[in-house]
């Protein structure tokens, strides 16, 4: 039987349309903006990208498999709660988060002043040091749906490390 790799990398991305009014939440942080994002849950595009990256690294599918937009249970769901569920079910039992690198692409609002707060919130949600998390913000130079302000996109890459097996888990593998 092949051993589980010690390190695994995952990549996630998401995009949501903007809509007038509502609340804009990025990385679990409420951002001052005259618009929100349209989605089945709270449409936190950054947390969705992080969830996909974590699931990909752990070999556990994608956010749509875990929380289908056809399931009424997830309508308006708090993406931080979705992240906690994934961490408890698929990540924390076997993996330690070594690094998370995120990029938010938005023409508006400008996110420079929000990045430190988003970074702190991501570290808090993931129960890791802020030094493990990086958040970048980009504009789209007025190109495409993001550049026209019609959408916000996010990408995330994560590095997981397999936890050292304990005596109990080693015995269970035998």
Secondary structure, 3 states (H helix, E strand, C coil): CCCCCCEEEEEEEEEEEEEEECCEEECCEEECCCEEECCCCCCCHHHHHHHHHHHHHHCCCCHHHHCCCCCHHHCCCCHHHHHHHHHHHHHCCCEEEEEEEEEEECCCCCCHHHHHHHHHHHHHHHCCCHHHEEEEEECCCCCHHHHCCCEEEEEEEEEEEECCCCHHHHHHHC
